[in-house]
Amino acid sequence: MPRIALLAPFAPPSVRGNAVTVARIAAGLAAAGTDVRVWDCSVASHAVVEAEVHAFSPAIVHAFHAWQVGPLALRIARRAELPLVLTLTGTDANHDLFDPERAAATRRVLEGASVITVFDASIAARVAAALPDLRARLAVVPQASALPDGGRFDVDAAWPGLPARRVLFVFPAGIRPVKRPRLPLAAFDAVVARHPATRLLYVGPAIDAAETGALVDALAVRPWARYAGPVPHDKMASLLGQADVVLNCSESEGGMPNAILEALACGRAVAAADIEGNRSLIEHDVTGLLFRDGAELARAAERLAVDGALRARLGAAGHARVSARFPPSREVEGYVAVYQGLADRLQVSPRHRGAD
């Protein structure tokens, strides 16, 4: 197998979604025998990354996130005359590709990539509609869930005074506008008034200061909701196991969000915004509930708050679907096939091969 240099916008110990995805991919590739190294571009300068990648002598450069690390990865790949694999995130495909200030740079990276991987066919269709010449370079590699076990997360310590007989909704996401963290509040005002044991817990890093401040202010008058900050990823399995419902209110997603994949893998009921990225995992009233606005969210939340049998049915169906369709082996095999196809097609020289 060819040696891979993977450039990421974030890597552990960050608990942002990009870091979780990159860590999982790298671990899976390494376990499959691929010589892969990850560079966290949030902690190293471009000059340091470029020098270290050159010393590593990879056969392929793989960039995760077109806008944030794509330009650096493309420069490194071109200087070394190497193929570039680019994995598009939700921000890339739904925002940066069309943003007046970012579109030109994002498109240059896309046009310079040998292969562009996306998590779902809906994202491939979106990119192909905007840039038809790239259609042949698009490859769908679905995500997977691989939650490590780092011990118990103590929900009661994170939120003293939780009632013993509660129905706990968890909102796991970095706090930023695209995740719409304040959307549930008005809906839950009405639900909690009728079902006082309902609780809403936010967990995730504070990515956008203004949005985080607005959320904290809104929670100050709602004792039934709390923001607990980031949770170590190796404790997410424990937290999700104690949740009754997982919420996703995103404006857009990159094909299949980690939060929903992980919730389904843990057998949790999910209520999610009715958007392309979420529909790749959630079939309404089968593997979760979808909502289009605050009124539909309120109805979905109330159904889930009062009906334990519904929560169990949705959680079981979601777990079965993720286990059958999105095992970690499928994700690893997808990237290995992309790399091997490039190595075979371009006849990578022995100097740039990793250990076979």
Secondary structure, DSSP 4 states (H G I P E B T S, - for coil): ---EEEEES--TT--SHHHHHHHHHHHHHHHTT--EEEEETTTS-HHHHHHHHHHH--SEEEEE-HHHHHHHHHHHHHHHT--EEEE--HHIIIIITT-TTTHHHHHHHHHH-SEEEESSHHHHHHHHHH-GGGGGGEEE--------------HHHHSTT--TT-EEEEEES-BSGGG-TTHHHHHHHHHHHH-TTEEEEEES-B--HHHHHHHHHHHTT-TTEEE-----GGGHHHHHHH-SEEEE--S--SSS-HHHHHHHHTT-EEEEE-SHHHHTT--BTTTBEEESSHHHHHHHHHHHHH-HHHHHHHHHHHHHHHHHH--HHHHHHHHHHHHHHHHHHHT--GGG----
